[in-house]
């Protein structure tokens, strides 16, 4: 198994923000939103949460806001707080949100996901796509997400899954970043190297009181944690 090699926690240069935004994430983002809506439709809280228009969502590590934009385009009254620690990502995000005409429903905030400035139980859903591999101690981010999720709220995290060996990593880069420039390919490779294995993320959620099986491998390079928070905290 490849050792985990950390990459910078914050991607905060203009080049990183531009190159990240320019990569073709459309298919991955569309599947993320499809799967999120599917999870919401299976809510244990009943039809009130199933009505997407009423949801107040927190997106951690929102980057250039591509997923919040996709969410709000498909759920016409959903409100999203999109958080990132990188000022340059949020500059690009603000442009993207304005261009999409969604500034009234997507709030962009610079914040540290390890120390969120929100009260307990604020959000109907806390989501994230690819924040975990940026965090040296991901348990802190997961714990904060649990804290700010409302009782009965959804926790929906997806991230890269560290490959078993270098050959597999190189194959994933060749497959999914074939048309990318060298900087983009390097970013993807470094992210795969910094990612958790399925066993590692399952161990973390178990420590936090959730069933390890609430994390599943959902592609050849992704794991997904999808679980409802009970009134008491964790829910299996």
Secondary structure, 3 states (H helix, E strand, C coil): CCCCCCCCCCCCCHHHHHHHHHCCCHHHHHHHHHHHHHHHHCCCCCHHHHCHHHCEEEEECCCCCHHHHHHHHHCCCCEEEEEECCHHHHHHHHHHHHHHCCCCCEEEEECCCCCCCCCCCCEEEEEEECCHHHCCCCHHHHHHHHHHEEEEEEEEEEEEECCCCHHHHHHHHHHHCCCCCHHHHHHHHHHHHHCECHHHHHHHHHHCCCCHHHEEECCCCEEEEEEECECCECCC
